[in-house]
């Protein structure tokens, strides 16, 4: 074999194996580019994709090896026709993967493109070594059929090769965003919590808009790079910047505070969300409370025991029993929420279309911050009536005979219990569609079982999706109208068999890495 032929064959093999491995790159992206997330996904899915890669490698190697044994001594142009088996099998495998429905497809960002290039080079190099050094043996080129089995490791190698470059690029975006903020010096408000961050951010932005030009991080952007992208793309010198600050590991909040220097802070909740990555509940408590350190003014959810016990000296505790900021006389249903809000000696009635037990407290937190910044209680009440639903977070979609309660972006037990209480106010057929929760660590089985028990108490029918289904069912204690389905589409088909009027709760919608 000539050198040029080996290089061409290796390049084709490298391109094909990279194409076969796109699913792994999608999972890496969904795992915030942490390689541990890929191995965690393999564990959760019981190495399903490794089994598929083994099957592909087995058929590729076997068919090429048989061909080599039969025709390996023929003229070179005929002896290498066996490579067509590898090409066709890899293409068929890739097309089959593309046909599988994906909730969050791979986004071809600059980082993904750079990773793909390095991964292609690594895969090509691996294929060249196998082809060139085994060219005169009995197996010849057939060992390249086994390369799909090594995709997890070549992806990890490519990831770590490019990681220093990505960190430099990320710092460039972050520094650009910090410079842009420094030029306008807005009032920065940092919001964090195990849940309720996005809802509080949207409510606060609405309240403050009565007095200021406000820029709030859109959607659920809450990481250093996510916030820098928001600033670089959308910030236009507004007076106030509301930054949702997420955390999955110790030190995440401290890093975000160092970058964006919030003057004011808000803590919405503390729960077991991301217990898998934090390790212990105490780590979560310490991380979330750190948002309050150094703030000129801070508000926090006084109804959360972990906050009430640790934050009284650092923040204004708001809630049903708040000293200065409190609420009372709550009525809540699928049609909205009404309550009395008190700040100091002033009180007013708040009416909003937003639903859920958390809405009065979230509104109180935001009202306290807005009041501190000069927005009157009367103005707060006016804006509360205009609050739009937060997309996919207890969003009520009413089509008459069917009411959809879309809570698909919620992924914690407390929020799910809240949604079930709202569903329970409906008088028709009540349905729950859910895959359960993730990243709850040792509490996972207990929380999922308790969730199943609560569903059985409230719902008339339940559709359970994915690997958590059996654990959820374990808490249902004989509940008969439960069906395990493979996908959301199958659950939607099942709804057609049920009587209306109907209220359907979509509780959580896990991405593809779960």
C-alpha positions in Angstrom: 0.0 0.0 0.0 1.3 3.4 -0.9 1.4 6.2 1.7 -1.1 8.4 -0.2 -3.7 5.6 -0.3 -3.3 5.0 3.4 -3.9 8.7 4.1 -7.0 8.9 1.9 -8.5 5.7 3.5 -7.7 7.0 7.0 -9.4 10.4 6.2 -12.5 8.7 4.9 -12.6 6.4 8.0 -12.0 9.4 10.3 -14.9 11.3 8.7 -17.3 8.3 8.9 -16.5 7.5 12.5 -16.9 11.2 13.5 -20.3 11.2 11.8 -21.2 8.0 13.7 -20.3 9.7 16.9 -22.4 12.8 16.6 -24.8 11.6 19.3 -21.9 11.6 21.8 -21.1 15.2 20.9 -24.7 16.2 21.4 -24.6 14.7 24.9 -21.3 16.5 25.6 -23.0 19.8 24.6 -26.1 19.1 26.8 -23.7 18.3 29.7 -22.3 21.8 29.5 -19.1 20.4 27.9 -18.2 18.3 30.9 -16.9 14.9 29.8 -18.3 13.4 33.1 -21.7 14.1 31.7 -21.1 11.8 28.8 -20.1 8.9 31.1 -23.0 9.7 33.3 -25.4 9.4 30.3 -23.9 6.1 29.3 -24.4 4.8 32.9 -28.0 6.1 33.0 -28.8 4.5 29.6 -27.1 1.3 30.6 -24.5 1.7 27.8 -27.1 1.4 25.1 -25.0 3.3 22.6 -21.9 1.3 23.4 -23.9 -1.8 22.5 -24.9 -0.2 19.2 -21.3 0.8 18.6 -20.2 -2.7 19.4 -22.7 -4.1 16.9 -21.6 -1.7 14.2 -17.9 -2.5 14.8 -18.6 -6.2 14.8 -20.3 -6.2 11.4 -17.8 -3.8 9.9 -14.8 -5.8 11.1 -16.3 -9.2 10.2 -17.4 -8.3 6.7 -14.1 -6.6 5.8 -12.1 -9.4 7.4 -14.0 -12.1 5.4 -13.5 -10.1 2.2 -9.8 -9.7 2.9 -9.4 -13.4 3.5 -11.1 -14.2 0.2 -9.8 -11.4 -2.0 -6.8 -9.9 -0.2 -4.3 -11.2 -2.6 -6.2 -9.9 -5.7 -5.0 -6.8 -7.5 -5.0 -3.8 -5.2 -8.0 -2.1 -6.7 -10.1 -5.2 -6.0 -8.6 -6.1 -2.6 -9.7 -2.8 -1.2 -13.3 -3.0 -2.3 -14.0 -4.5 1.1 -13.9 -0.9 2.5 -17.3 -0.4 0.9 -18.8 -2.5 3.7 -17.4 -0.1 6.3 -18.6 3.0 4.3 -22.1 1.6 3.8 -22.6 0.3 7.3 -21.4 3.6 8.9 -23.7 5.6 6.6 -26.7 3.4 7.4 -26.0 3.7 11.1 -25.7 7.5 10.9 -29.0 7.8 8.9 -30.7 5.6 11.5 -29.5 7.9 14.3 -30.7 11.0 12.4 -34.2 9.5 12.1 -34.5 9.2 15.9 -36.5 12.2 17.3 -34.4 14.6 19.4 -35.8 17.1 21.9 -32.6 19.2 21.9 -30.6 18.6 18.7 -26.9 19.3 18.4 -26.3 23.0 17.8 -23.4 23.7 15.5 -21.8 26.4 17.5 -18.2 27.6 17.1 -17.1 25.3 19.9 -18.8 22.3 18.4 -17.2 23.0 15.0 -13.8 23.2 16.5 -14.3 20.0 18.5 -15.5 18.3 15.4 -12.3 19.3 13.5 -10.0 18.0 16.3 -12.1 14.9 16.7 -11.9 14.2 12.9 -8.1 14.6 13.1 -7.8 12.2 16.1 -10.1 9.6 14.4 -8.1 9.9 11.2 -4.8 9.5 13.0 -6.1 6.4 14.8 -7.4 4.9 11.5 -4.0 5.7 9.8 -2.0 3.9 12.5 -4.2 0.8 12.1 -4.1 0.8 8.4 -0.4 1.6 7.9 1.1 -0.7 10.5 -1.1 -3.7 9.7 -1.0 -3.3 5.9 1.2 -6.3 5.4 -0.6 -8.6 7.9 -3.4 -11.0 7.2 -6.0 -8.6 8.6 -4.8 -5.7 6.4 -7.3 -2.7 6.7 -10.1 -4.6 8.4 -9.3 -3.4 12.0 -10.5 0.1 11.2 -14.0 -1.5 11.5 -13.5 -1.5 15.3 -12.9 2.2 15.5 -16.5 3.1 16.5 -15.8 1.3 19.8 -13.2 3.9 20.7 -15.4 6.9 20.0 -16.0 7.8 23.6 -12.2 7.9 24.3 -11.3 9.8 21.1 -14.0 12.4 22.0 -12.6 12.7 25.5 -9.1 13.1 24.1 -10.3 15.8 21.6 -12.2 17.6 24.3 -9.1 17.9 26.5 -6.9 18.9 23.6 -9.2 21.8 22.7 -10.2 22.8 26.3 -7.4 25.3 26.8 -8.3 27.1 23.6 -12.0 27.1 24.5 -11.2 28.7 27.9 -9.2 31.5 26.2 -12.1 32.1 23.7 -14.6 32.0 26.6 -12.6 34.6 28.5 -12.5 36.8 25.4 -16.4 36.8 25.3 -16.6 37.3 29.0 -14.2 40.2 29.1 -16.0 41.9 26.2 -19.3 41.6 28.1 -17.7 43.0 31.3 -16.2 45.9 29.4 -19.6 46.7 27.9 -21.2 46.7 31.3 -18.5 48.8 32.8 -19.0 51.5 30.1 -22.7 52.0 31.2 -22.4 51.0 34.9 -26.0 49.6 35.3 -27.4 48.5 38.6 -26.8 44.7 38.5 -29.3 42.5 40.3 -28.3 38.8 40.8 -31.0 36.2 41.2 -30.4 32.6 42.2 -32.2 29.7 43.7 -32.8 26.0 43.2 -36.0 26.9 41.4 -38.1 30.0 40.7 -35.2 32.1 39.3 -36.7 32.7 35.8 -40.2 33.5 37.1 -38.8 36.0 39.7 -36.5 37.5 37.0 -39.5 38.2 34.7 -41.7 39.6 37.4 -39.0 41.9 38.7 -38.2 43.1 35.2 -41.9 44.0 34.7 -42.1 45.9 38.0 -38.9 47.9 37.5 -39.9 48.8 33.9 -42.2 51.4 35.5 -39.2 53.5 36.5 -36.1 52.2 34.6 -34.9 50.8 31.3 -34.4 47.2 32.2 -32.3 44.4 30.5 -32.9 40.9 31.8 -31.1 37.8 30.7 -33.5 36.1 28.3 -34.8 32.5 28.7 -32.7 30.5 31.1 -29.3 31.9 30.3 -27.5 31.7 33.6 -23.9 30.6 33.1 -20.8 32.8 32.6 -20.8 32.3 28.9 -24.6 32.4 28.6 -24.8 35.8 30.4 -21.8 37.2 28.4 -23.6 36.2 25.2 -26.8 38.0 26.3 -24.8 41.1 27.2 -22.8 41.1 24.0 -25.8 40.5 21.8 -28.6 42.4 23.5 -27.5 44.9 26.1 -27.9 48.5 24.9 -27.0 50.5 28.0 -30.1 50.0 30.0 -30.2 51.3 33.6 -30.7 47.9 35.3 -29.3 44.5 34.4 -31.1 41.5 36.0 -28.8 38.5 35.8 -30.2 35.0 36.5 -27.3 33.1 38.1 -27.3 29.3 38.0 -25.1 26.8 39.9 -24.4 23.1 39.5 -21.1 23.0 41.3 -19.5 24.7 44.3 -18.0 28.1 43.4 -20.3 28.8 40.4 -22.1 31.7 42.2 -18.8 33.2 43.5 -17.4 33.1 39.9 -20.6 34.8 38.5 -20.5 37.5 41.2 -16.8 38.1 40.5 -17.6 38.6 36.8 -20.8 40.7 37.0 -20.6 42.3 40.5 -24.3 42.4 41.5 -25.2 45.4 43.7 -28.5 43.8 44.8 -29.3 40.1 45.3 -32.3 37.8 45.4 -32.5 34.2 46.7 -35.7 32.4 45.6 -35.4 29.0 47.1 -33.1 26.1 48.2 -33.9 22.5 47.4 -32.4 19.2 46.2 -31.9 20.3 42.6 -28.5 19.3 41.3 -27.8 17.2 44.4 -26.0 14.8 42.1 -23.4 17.4 41.2 -23.2 19.2 44.6 -22.8 16.0 46.6 -24.6 17.1 49.7 -27.5 19.3 50.7 -25.2 21.4 52.8 -23.1 22.3 49.7 -26.3 23.5 48.0 -27.3 25.6 51.0 -23.8 27.2 51.2 -23.7 27.9 47.5 -27.1 29.5 47.2 -26.6 31.6 50.3 -23.4 33.0 48.9 -25.4 35.2 46.6 -26.3 37.4 49.6 -22.7 38.0 50.7 -21.6 41.6 50.0 -24.9 42.8 48.5 -26.0 46.3 49.4 -29.5 45.1 49.6 -30.9 41.6 49.4 -34.2 39.8 49.6 -34.8 36.1 50.2 -37.6 33.6 50.5 -38.4 33.5 54.3 -40.7 30.5 53.8 -37.8 28.2 53.0 -36.5 26.8 56.3 -32.8 26.7 55.1 -33.0 30.3 54.1 -34.9 31.5 57.2 -32.3 29.8 59.5 -29.3 31.2 57.8 -30.1 34.5 56.0 -31.9 36.7 58.5 -28.9 38.9 59.0 -28.1 39.2 55.4 -31.4 39.8 53.6 -35.0 41.0 53.9 -37.0 37.8 54.5 -40.2 37.9 52.5 -43.2 35.6 52.7 -46.4 34.8 54.5 -44.8 35.7 57.9 -42.4 38.3 56.6 -41.6 41.1 59.1 -41.7 44.0 56.6 -42.8 42.3 53.3 -45.6 39.7 53.6 -48.7 38.5 51.9 -52.1 37.1 53.0 -55.6 36.1 51.9 -54.4 34.0 49.0 -56.8 32.4 46.4 -55.4 30.4 43.6 -56.7 28.3 40.7 -56.1 27.6 37.1 -57.6 31.1 36.4 -54.9 33.0 38.3 -53.8 34.1 41.8 -55.1 36.9 44.1 -53.6 38.0 47.4 -53.0 40.9 49.7 -49.4 42.3 49.6 -48.1 44.4 52.5 -44.8 46.4 52.5 -44.2 48.2 55.7 -47.5 50.0 56.6 -48.9 49.9 53.0 -51.1 47.1 51.7 -52.7 46.4 48.3 -54.6 43.7 46.5 -52.5 41.8 43.8 -54.2 40.1 40.9 -52.2 38.1 38.4 -52.9 35.4 35.8 -49.8 33.5 37.0 -50.7 30.4 38.9 -49.0 28.3 41.7 -48.4 28.4 45.4 -45.0 30.1 44.7 -46.5 33.1 43.0 -47.4 35.2 46.1 -43.9 34.7 47.6 -42.1 35.3 44.3 -44.2 38.5 43.8 -43.4 39.6 47.3 -39.7 39.2 46.7 -39.8 41.2 43.5 -42.1 43.8 45.0 -39.6 44.3 47.9 -36.8 44.8 45.5 -38.8 47.2 43.2 -40.1 49.1 46.2 -36.5 49.6 47.5 -35.6 51.0 44.0 -38.5 53.5 44.1 -41.4 51.8 42.5 -44.7 52.4 44.4 -46.9 49.7 45.7 -49.8 51.0 43.5 -47.5 50.7 40.4 -46.5 47.2 41.4 -50.2 46.2 41.6 -50.9 47.6 38.2 -48.0 45.7 36.6 -48.9 42.5 38.4 -52.2 42.4 36.4 -50.2 42.6 33.1 -47.7 39.9 33.9 -47.4 37.4 31.1 -47.0 33.7 31.6 -43.4 32.5 31.9 -43.1 30.1 29.0 -43.2 26.4 30.0 -43.3 27.3 33.7 -46.9 26.7 34.9 -48.1 28.3 31.7 -51.8 27.9 31.3 -53.0 27.3 27.7 -56.9 27.2 27.6 -58.5 26.0 24.4 -62.0 25.5 26.0 -62.4 21.7 26.3 -58.8 21.1 27.1 -56.6 23.2 29.5 -52.9 22.6 29.2 -50.8 23.3 32.3 -47.3 23.5 30.8 -44.7 23.1 33.5 -42.2 21.3 31.2 -39.2 23.5 32.2 -39.7 22.6 35.9 -37.5 19.8 37.2 -37.8 19.7 41.0 -40.2 18.0 43.4 -41.3 21.1 45.2 -42.4 22.8 41.9 -44.1 19.6 40.8 -46.1 19.4 44.1 -47.1 23.0 43.5 -48.3 22.2 40.0 -50.3 19.2 41.2 -52.2 21.4 43.7 -53.2 23.7 40.9 -54.3 20.8 38.8 -56.4 19.5 41.7 -58.6 22.7 41.5 -59.9 21.5 38.1 -63.3 19.7 38.1 -63.0 17.7 34.9 -60.6 14.9 33.9 -57.1 15.5 35.3 -54.1 14.1 33.5 -50.4 14.1 34.3 -47.6 13.5 31.7 -44.1 13.3 33.1 -40.7 11.7 33.0 -39.9 12.6 36.6 -36.8 14.3 37.9 -33.0 13.9 37.6 -29.9 14.9 39.5 -31.4 14.3 43.0 -28.6 12.0 44.1 -29.4 9.6 46.9 -32.9 11.2 47.3 -33.8 10.3 43.7 -35.8 7.0 44.4 -37.6 8.5 47.4 -38.6 11.7 45.6 -39.8 9.9 42.5 -41.9 7.4 44.6 -43.4 10.3 46.6 -44.1 12.1 43.3 -46.0 9.0 42.1 -48.0 8.9 45.3 -49.0 12.5 44.9 -50.0 11.9 41.2 -52.3 9.1 42.3 -54.0 11.3 44.8 -54.7 14.1 42.3 -54.9 12.8 38.8 -57.4 10.6 37.0 -54.8 9.4 34.5 -51.0 9.4 34.2 -48.6 8.8 31.4 -45.0 8.1 32.5 -42.1 8.5 30.1 -38.6 7.1 30.2 -36.4 5.3 32.7 -38.0 6.8 35.9 -41.4 5.3 35.1 -41.2 2.2 37.3 -39.8 4.1 40.3 -42.6 6.7 40.0 -45.2 3.8 39.8 -43.8 2.2 42.9 -45.4 5.0 44.9 -48.8 4.8 43.3 -50.1 2.0 45.4 -52.6 0.3 43.0 -53.4 3.3 40.9 -54.8 1.7 37.8 -55.0 4.5 35.2 -51.3 4.8 34.6 -49.5 4.0 31.4 -45.8 3.8 30.7 -45.0 5.2 27.2 -41.8 5.5 25.2 -42.3 9.1 24.1 -44.3 12.3 24.5 -45.9 11.6 21.1 -47.2 8.3 22.4 -48.6 10.1 25.5 -50.4 12.6 23.2 -52.0 9.8 21.3 -53.3 8.4 24.5 -55.0 11.7 25.4 -57.3 11.2 22.4 -59.0 8.3 24.3 -60.0 10.4 27.3 -63.1 12.4 28.1 -63.2 16.2 28.0 -63.3 18.7 29.6 -59.7 17.9 30.5 -56.8 19.5 32.2 -53.3 18.1 31.3 -50.2 18.8 33.4 -46.9 18.5 31.5 -44.5 18.1 34.4 -40.8 18.4 33.2 -39.4 17.4 29.8 -35.9 15.9 30.2 -33.3 16.7 27.5 -31.7 13.9 25.5 -28.8 13.4 28.0 -31.4 11.8 30.4 
